[in-house]
Amino acid sequence: MKKRFPSLSGYGADWSAKRRIALVALVITALLAVATAVACLTGSDGGEAGSSPSAAESAAPSQAAPKPATGSGSVPTPPHIAEPVAYAKAVAGMLWSYDTRDTSRDQQLAGMRAWMTTETKYADFTSVSAQVPDPVLWSRMADQQQHATAKVTEGHFPGAFKAALADDPSAITQAYIYAVTINGKQQLAWTKGGGGAEDRAVTLAVQCRPGHDCSLAAIAPRVAP
């Protein structure tokens, strides 16, 4: 009998249309409006955990995370990256990796917030925090010592985003927010040899102003092509 425990990346996928419209208005009026509209047409990440691996696999060397910050448990600190796709890959690796054995729910949220843009006009932390289970569920996951690692396989700008940028190149200069879709795999493990692997995909809104490190603005509710 399969025993499946929840993973962080499945949360927040059931947002209402009103919520998605509000996100678009908050983040950027031109480019992300197109990217999010296309994102809503396709399904969110999926997969099903098995029951055989006894431990989580390590992330691939190319996706190695920086050392975690004090007070954020196993959540890594944001890297100094100024290229949207590379930063989005790092964000996805952070979102799909967690360890309830040494990280509390509050630490998880604090660590994730550190990746956000400081421009509150564009930051939607609700879309990010929605990836984290409620306190009761997190506690149950911790009881089972659930943890996960991630392997990011690919990242790209969605077609709708590229088309919008080609139509109006100057539109990006309002907020320098890019839509990036990331694909990869998450390895789950818990006590008594439980575990499994799941394919993952997410579309992120990443802010990369010239001369500055990138930061996360929001998580799109669906995956764009």
N, C-alpha and C positions, 0 to 999 in steps of 0.2 A: 504494500500500500504506500503510495507516495505521500510524503509529508512536506507540504510547501509552506515556507515562511515568507512574509512580505518583504519586499525590497524597496529601497527608497525611491527608485526611479519610476515606480508605477503611480505615485501619488500626484494629484492635480490634473489628471488626464480628462476628467469629466467636467471641465469648466463649461459654463453656459455661454451662449452666443453673446449675451450682454457683457459678460466678463471679458471675452476676447476683444470685443469692440472697445471696451474701456482700456485694455492693455495697449491696443494700437494707438489710441488717442494720446495715451500717456507717453509712450516711447518715442514715436516719430510719426509725423503726419503723412509723409510721402512714401518712402521706400518700404518701411516695415508694414505699412497698411497693405501693400501689395503682397509682400512676403507672407504675412500672417494669413491673408485671405486664401492664398494657395495652400498654406500649411493646414488649414481647416478641412481641406478636401480629402486628405489622406489619413491613414490610421496612425495611432501612436505606437510607441515601442512595445514589443511583446516578447513571448518566450515562456518556457516552463521549466522550472527547476527539477532536476532529477533527485537521486537519493544515494549516489555512490561515492563521490570524491570525499576524502576525509579531511582535507585542508584546502584553504584558498590558494590559488596560484598567485605568484608574484606578477606585478605589472611588467610589461615588456620594458627593456632598458630604455628604449626611445621615449617611453611614456613615464619614466621614473618621476615620482613626485618629490618636491622639495621637503625639507624637514618640517614637521608640524609646529605651529606656533604655540607658545605657552597659553594654557587655558582653552585650547581648542582640541584637545585630545589627539586623535589620529588624523584630523582634517589638516591637509597641507596648506601652507601659506601660498598666496597667489604668486606666480612667477613673474619676472620682469620680461614681458613679451609685448612687442608693439605691432605684431601682425595678427589680423583677426582670426584666420583659420587656425593658426598655431595656438592662439590663446583659447579658442573655443575647444580645441582638443584637450587642453589642460583642464578646462572647466568640466568637460564631460568625464574625464578621468577622476576628478574630485567628486563629482556627483554620484558616480557609480561605485565608489570605494568608501567603505565605512567599517567601523569595528566597535561593536557594542561592548566588547570586553574591556576596553579602556577609555571609552568616550561616552559621556552622558549626552542626553538629548540637547541640553542647553549648550554644551560644548560644540555639538554638531552644528547647531544653528549659528553660534558665534563664529565658528570657523568658516561657514558658508557666507556669512555676511561680509567677511573680510574681502571676498572676491568681487563685491558689488561696486558699481560706480558711486562716487561720492556726490554726483549731481542728482539730487533728490527728484528733480523734474523728470528724469528718465528712469530712475531706479524703481523696479517693481519686485521688492523682496518677497512679497506674498507668493508670487509664482515660484520662487525658489524654495521658500520654507514649506510650501505645499508638498515638496518631495519627501519631507520627514514625517514619519508616523506620529500619531498622537502619543502623549506620555505613557498611557497604559500599554499600548502596543509596543512602544520602544522598550518598556520594562520587560515585556514578555520575550522580545527578541534578545534582550540582554541575559535573561534567564537561560536561554539556549545558546548563549555566547555566539550569536550570529555575526558574521563578518563577511566582507566582500572585497574583491579586488577587480580592477578593470583593465581591459586591453582595448585601446582605441585603434581602429583599423583605417578610418578614412574620414575626411572632412571636406566640405565644399560649400560654395555659395549656391543657394537654390536658384533655379532658372528664373523664377519670377523676380527675384531680387536683382539678378544681373540684367534682366530686361529693363527693369525700372531705372536702374543706374545708367544704362545706355541711353534711355530716353531723356533723362535729366541728370547729367553728371554732377551738377552743382547742388542737387538736393541733399546729398550726403553731408555737405558742409554745415548743415544746421546743427546736427548732433553727432556726426561721425559714428552712427550706429549701423552695424552690419548684421545681416541675418546669415547664420552659418548652420548647416546641418552636419551632425556628427554621427557616425556609425561605429559600433564596437561590440564588445562582449563583456559580460559581467560574470565573475565566478563567485558563487555563494558557498558558504560552509557554516556548519553549526555542530553542536555536540553529537557524540556517538556516531561519527562518520557521516552525518548528513551533509548534503550539499548538491550542487549542480551548476549548470551554466545557462545563461540567457543572452540572447542577442539584444542589443540596445541601440536605440536611435533617438536623437533629440535635436530640436532646432533651437538655437540660442540667439539672443540679441546681444551683441558684443559692441562695446564702445571703445574705439581706438582713435583718439584725437592725435594729430601730428605732434611728434615730440614728447609723447606721453605713453606710459604703459597702458595696455588694454585693461578693461574691466568688464564685468558682467552687468547687463542692464535688466534682462529678464529671460525667462524660459517660455518659449512658445508652447501652447497647449497641444499642438499636433506636429507631426513630422512632415516637412516639405521635401519635394523631390530634388 
